[in-house]
Amino acid sequence: MRQMTARLLTAGIAGASGYAGLELQRLLAGHATLRASVVQARSAGYDDIDVVRLASCDVVFLCLPHGASRAIGEELADAGVRVVDLGSDFRVGGWEYGLPELHRAKIAGARLVANPGCYATAAILALAPLARRGLIDGPVVIDGKSGVSGAGKEPSGKTHLPDVHGGVTPYSPTGHRHVAEIEQELAVSVTFTPHLLPSSRGLLVTAFARLSDPRADLLALYDDAYRDEPFVLLGGSPSPQRLAGSNVVHVAVTVDERTGIAICHGALDNLVKGAAGQAIQNANLMLGMDEAVGLTTWGIWP
C-alpha cells in the first residue's frame, strides 16, 4: 500500500505507563515512520491528560482503563484527530471495529477506530470463517485462558503472585465485557468464561460450535479465509508462549465427527495482537501505510 507521506508521523499515547502503553512505546521505537512524540500517563485522575497536546499528533492511542476513554475520545474526535482506543468504550455500536482481517477497507478509511479486546480478537478470528458461511448451529461455548498482564498493571488480590502461581483460576463466568463484541461480530449467541494463567502474557481460546453441515471442508474454508493474511498462522497446535512479542494470531480448527462439533482454537500475545500491536496495525491502515510496518510475525522462543 502506498505510504501517505514521506515525513515522520507523530503518535500520542494517553496512558503510557500501563502495560499496553509500554508495549506501544516498545513497538513504535522500531517503526520506520511513526514516532511516539506525546507520551502521557495518568496519576490520580485524568486531569493530567493534555488533550490539546495529544490533538497535535497524526494519530492518538488511548490506553486508559475501561470506561475512561469516552470523554477524552469524544473530545479528540471533535478536534478531527485520528484515534485508536484500546479500551472498551467504543467497541460496540460505536467507532469502526478495528479487526483488520474482517474490516480492513473500513479501517483504512476511518478516523476513529476501536481496538478489539484480546479475548475477542482470538475468539472472533477462530470462529469467523464458520460464522460467515452460516455453519454455526446454535450457541457457541468459548473457554479462554490469559496471562496476568491481561488484567492490567494495577495490582489486585487476584493478580497477587501467591494467588496465581501454579494454578488456573476462572473469573467472570458469565457477563464478561468481551461477549458483546464477539456476538456483534459473529452474529451468534456466546457463552464465554475466561481463566487466569500463572504467566505474564499469552492467551488461548478454545471455542465449541455445533455445525449445521458436519461434512463441510473446514480446512479449505479456513485456508480461503486466511491464506493471504500477514498476521494469521493456520493449523497445528496453537501455543501462546511461542507467540510472545509477535503480532500473530494462531488459528486451528478440528471437527469431532462423532458429535458434529467444531473445535476452534485461537492463540496470541494479549499485549501485541491483543492490544498494542493490533493498534499499530490499525493506525498503519488509517495513515495509508502497509499494515505490517513496525510489526513482526516472529515470537520470542524459548
PLY file of the C-alpha trace (Angstrom):
ply
format ascii 1.0
element vertex 302
property float x
property float y
property float z
element edge 301
property int vertex1
property int vertex2
end_header
0.00 0.00 0.00
1.30 3.50 -0.81
2.60 5.45 2.15
0.60 8.59 2.85
3.61 10.90 3.23
7.40 10.77 3.36
7.70 12.78 6.58
7.85 11.20 10.00
4.41 10.91 11.56
3.66 11.60 15.19
1.78 9.46 17.71
0.33 10.44 21.04
-0.16 7.91 23.83
-2.54 8.54 26.71
-1.99 6.04 29.49
1.63 5.36 28.58
2.61 3.82 31.93
0.26 0.82 31.65
1.20 -2.48 30.05
-0.43 -1.67 26.70
1.08 1.84 26.69
4.53 0.48 27.43
4.15 -2.14 24.70
3.15 0.59 22.25
6.31 2.52 23.06
8.43 -0.61 22.55
6.90 -1.32 19.14
6.90 2.29 17.95
10.62 2.52 18.76
11.17 0.17 15.81
8.61 1.76 13.46
10.05 3.27 10.27
7.64 6.21 10.06
5.60 6.64 13.24
7.17 8.14 16.39
5.73 8.45 19.90
6.04 12.22 20.34
3.46 12.96 23.07
3.55 10.42 25.88
1.25 10.98 28.84
0.50 8.92 31.94
-2.28 9.48 34.40
-1.66 9.95 38.11
-4.60 10.30 40.50
-7.07 11.06 37.72
-7.40 12.13 34.12
-7.00 15.89 34.53
-3.31 15.42 33.73
-4.12 14.11 30.22
-3.47 17.11 27.96
-5.93 16.69 25.10
-4.63 19.78 23.28
-1.11 18.33 23.06
-2.46 14.94 22.01
-4.54 16.62 19.29
-1.35 17.93 17.66
-0.39 14.35 16.68
-1.19 12.47 13.47
-2.74 9.64 15.50
-3.53 9.15 19.18
-3.63 5.86 21.07
-5.84 5.78 24.16
-4.51 3.17 26.61
-6.76 4.08 29.51
-8.71 1.77 31.84
-12.04 0.50 30.53
-14.65 3.22 30.87
-12.13 6.07 30.99
-11.71 6.77 27.26
-15.12 8.11 26.33
-14.82 11.78 27.30
-11.24 12.13 26.02
-12.03 10.15 22.87
-15.04 12.31 22.07
-13.02 15.49 22.61
-10.30 14.24 20.25
-12.94 13.16 17.74
-14.46 16.65 17.79
-10.96 18.04 17.08
-10.71 15.90 13.94
-7.88 13.70 15.22
-7.31 10.08 14.20
-7.77 7.96 17.32
-7.32 4.28 18.18
-8.95 3.43 21.52
-7.53 0.32 23.18
-10.29 0.32 25.81
-13.85 -0.97 25.59
-15.72 2.33 25.38
-16.37 2.43 21.63
-16.28 -1.24 20.57
-20.00 -2.00 20.44
-22.07 0.13 18.10
-19.57 2.97 18.22
-16.37 3.57 16.28
-15.10 1.37 13.47
-14.26 -2.05 14.89
-10.52 -2.47 14.43
-10.11 -6.08 13.36
-8.20 -5.76 10.06
-8.77 -9.35 8.99
-12.50 -8.61 8.81
-12.73 -4.83 8.28
-9.53 -3.76 6.51
-11.14 -1.41 3.95
-13.33 0.33 6.52
-10.41 0.81 8.90
-8.29 2.33 6.11
-10.96 4.97 5.56
-11.72 5.57 9.24
-10.65 8.35 11.57
-11.89 6.69 14.78
-11.17 3.02 15.49
-11.99 0.85 18.49
-9.29 -1.74 19.06
-10.84 -5.15 19.84
-10.32 -6.88 23.15
-7.65 -9.55 23.42
-10.03 -12.46 24.05
-12.40 -11.11 21.41
-9.66 -10.98 18.76
-8.72 -14.62 19.30
-12.30 -15.86 19.57
-13.67 -13.93 16.58
-10.86 -14.94 14.24
-11.10 -18.56 15.42
-14.82 -18.64 14.56
-15.32 -16.07 11.77
-14.99 -18.46 8.79
-17.76 -20.64 10.25
-19.99 -17.70 11.10
-19.58 -16.04 7.70
-20.56 -19.26 5.95
-23.57 -19.79 8.25
-22.20 -23.07 9.56
-22.80 -22.43 13.26
-25.93 -24.13 14.57
-26.90 -22.68 17.95
-24.92 -21.05 20.77
-21.13 -21.21 20.93
-19.22 -22.07 24.10
-15.82 -20.38 24.49
-13.17 -21.23 27.06
-10.45 -18.59 27.45
-7.12 -18.52 29.30
-4.86 -15.48 29.63
-1.71 -14.33 31.39
-1.94 -11.88 34.27
-0.99 -8.82 32.19
-4.46 -9.01 30.64
-5.83 -7.72 33.94
-3.81 -4.50 33.64
-0.99 -3.02 35.69
-2.95 -2.07 38.79
-2.25 -4.71 41.47
-5.14 -6.61 42.98
-5.81 -9.68 45.08
-6.49 -11.86 42.07
-3.17 -10.93 40.41
-1.06 -11.30 43.58
1.71 -13.88 42.98
0.72 -16.29 45.78
-2.84 -16.33 44.43
-1.96 -17.18 40.82
1.33 -19.07 40.94
0.97 -22.73 39.97
-2.76 -22.59 39.32
-5.54 -21.71 36.88
-8.49 -19.66 38.10
-11.83 -18.95 36.37
-13.32 -15.48 36.66
-16.39 -13.65 35.29
-18.05 -16.97 34.33
-20.90 -15.00 32.75
-21.34 -11.43 31.58
-17.74 -10.69 30.57
-17.49 -7.43 28.60
-15.95 -9.19 25.57
-19.16 -11.17 24.97
-20.93 -8.18 23.43
-18.22 -7.54 20.81
-17.89 -11.24 19.97
-21.63 -11.51 19.40
-21.63 -8.24 17.43
-19.00 -9.56 15.01
-20.18 -13.17 14.69
-23.97 -12.70 14.99
-24.23 -15.80 17.18
-25.05 -16.33 20.85
-21.98 -16.92 23.01
-21.23 -18.33 26.45
-17.73 -17.27 27.45
-15.71 -17.97 30.60
-12.11 -16.72 30.95
-9.40 -18.15 33.21
-6.28 -16.56 34.68
-2.98 -18.30 33.94
0.15 -18.01 36.12
2.11 -16.29 33.33
2.88 -12.70 32.36
1.44 -12.76 28.84
-0.17 -15.06 26.29
-3.77 -16.03 25.58
-5.58 -19.11 24.27
-9.25 -19.60 23.48
-10.99 -22.85 22.61
-14.46 -22.49 21.12
-17.01 -25.26 20.60
-19.57 -24.74 17.82
-22.17 -27.20 16.56
-22.03 -27.40 12.77
-25.09 -27.10 10.56
-23.17 -29.16 7.99
-20.68 -31.55 9.65
-19.40 -32.59 6.20
-18.18 -29.11 5.29
-14.49 -28.91 4.37
-13.35 -26.64 7.20
-9.65 -26.80 6.38
-10.35 -25.41 2.90
-12.74 -22.85 4.37
-10.14 -21.52 6.80
-7.41 -21.57 4.17
-9.59 -19.48 1.86
-10.30 -17.03 4.67
-6.78 -16.53 5.95
-4.16 -17.67 3.43
-3.25 -14.08 2.48
-3.43 -12.60 5.98
0.01 -11.42 7.15
-0.71 -12.00 10.83
-2.73 -15.23 10.83
-0.97 -18.57 11.24
-3.10 -21.60 10.38
-3.12 -25.20 11.56
-1.09 -27.20 14.03
-1.41 -26.68 17.77
-1.77 -23.00 18.75
0.58 -22.21 21.62
0.60 -18.69 23.09
4.07 -18.97 24.62
5.57 -19.29 21.12
3.91 -16.02 20.03
5.36 -13.73 22.70
6.22 -10.36 21.17
4.65 -11.11 17.78
1.51 -9.68 16.20
0.32 -13.11 15.08
-2.87 -14.93 15.95
-2.53 -18.70 15.54
-5.81 -20.33 14.47
-6.70 -24.01 14.10
-9.92 -25.96 13.64
-10.82 -29.62 14.22
-14.12 -31.45 13.84
-15.39 -34.03 16.31
-17.16 -36.21 13.75
-19.00 -38.17 16.44
-20.80 -35.08 17.79
-20.66 -32.70 14.81
-18.87 -30.09 16.93
-16.16 -27.84 15.50
-13.35 -27.19 17.99
-11.72 -23.85 17.14
-8.52 -22.54 18.72
-7.04 -19.06 18.73
-3.76 -18.09 20.43
-1.97 -14.74 20.60
0.13 -12.42 22.71
-2.50 -10.45 24.60
-0.29 -7.33 24.70
0.58 -7.37 20.98
-2.09 -8.75 18.61
-4.45 -8.47 21.59
-3.64 -4.79 22.23
-0.68 -2.61 21.15
0.37 -4.50 18.00
-3.15 -4.56 16.61
-3.49 -0.86 17.47
-0.40 -0.11 15.35
-1.74 -2.37 12.58
-4.92 -0.27 12.61
-3.01 3.03 12.73
-0.86 1.94 9.78
-4.01 1.37 7.74
-5.56 4.66 8.86
-2.39 6.55 7.85
-2.15 4.93 4.42
0.81 2.68 5.19
1.44 -1.03 4.83
-0.28 -2.53 7.86
2.76 -4.64 8.76
5.19 -1.73 9.29
6.80 -1.92 12.72
5.33 -5.35 13.49
6.74 -8.84 13.46
5.37 -12.31 12.79
8.14 -13.93 14.83
7.71 -14.61 18.51
10.37 -14.85 21.21
11.04 -18.53 21.88
12.19 -20.09 24.10
0 1
1 2
2 3
3 4
4 5
5 6
6 7
7 8
8 9
9 10
10 11
11 12
12 13
13 14
14 15
15 16
16 17
17 18
18 19
19 20
20 21
21 22
22 23
23 24
24 25
25 26
26 27
27 28
28 29
29 30
30 31
31 32
32 33
33 34
34 35
35 36
36 37
37 38
38 39
39 40
40 41
41 42
42 43
43 44
44 45
45 46
46 47
47 48
48 49
49 50
50 51
51 52
52 53
53 54
54 55
55 56
56 57
57 58
58 59
59 60
60 61
61 62
62 63
63 64
64 65
65 66
66 67
67 68
68 69
69 70
70 71
71 72
72 73
73 74
74 75
75 76
76 77
77 78
78 79
79 80
80 81
81 82
82 83
83 84
84 85
85 86
86 87
87 88
88 89
89 90
90 91
91 92
92 93
93 94
94 95
95 96
96 97
97 98
98 99
99 100
100 101
101 102
102 103
103 104
104 105
105 106
106 107
107 108
108 109
109 110
110 111
111 112
112 113
113 114
114 115
115 116
116 117
117 118
118 119
119 120
120 121
121 122
122 123
123 124
124 125
125 126
126 127
127 128
128 129
129 130
130 131
131 132
132 133
133 134
134 135
135 136
136 137
137 138
138 139
139 140
140 141
141 142
142 143
143 144
144 145
145 146
146 147
147 148
148 149
149 150
150 151
151 152
152 153
153 154
154 155
155 156
156 157
157 158
158 159
159 160
160 161
161 162
162 163
163 164
164 165
165 166
166 167
167 168
168 169
169 170
170 171
171 172
172 173
173 174
174 175
175 176
176 177
177 178
178 179
179 180
180 181
181 182
182 183
183 184
184 185
185 186
186 187
187 188
188 189
189 190
190 191
191 192
192 193
193 194
194 195
195 196
196 197
197 198
198 199
199 200
200 201
201 202
202 203
203 204
204 205
205 206
206 207
207 208
208 209
209 210
210 211
211 212
212 213
213 214
214 215
215 216
216 217
217 218
218 219
219 220
220 221
221 222
222 223
223 224
224 225
225 226
226 227
227 228
228 229
229 230
230 231
231 232
232 233
233 234
234 235
235 236
236 237
237 238
238 239
239 240
240 241
241 242
242 243
243 244
244 245
245 246
246 247
247 248
248 249
249 250
250 251
251 252
252 253
253 254
254 255
255 256
256 257
257 258
258 259
259 260
260 261
261 262
262 263
263 264
264 265
265 266
266 267
267 268
268 269
269 270
270 271
271 272
272 273
273 274
274 275
275 276
276 277
277 278
278 279
279 280
280 281
281 282
282 283
283 284
284 285
285 286
286 287
287 288
288 289
289 290
290 291
291 292
292 293
293 294
294 295
295 296
296 297
297 298
298 299
299 300
300 301
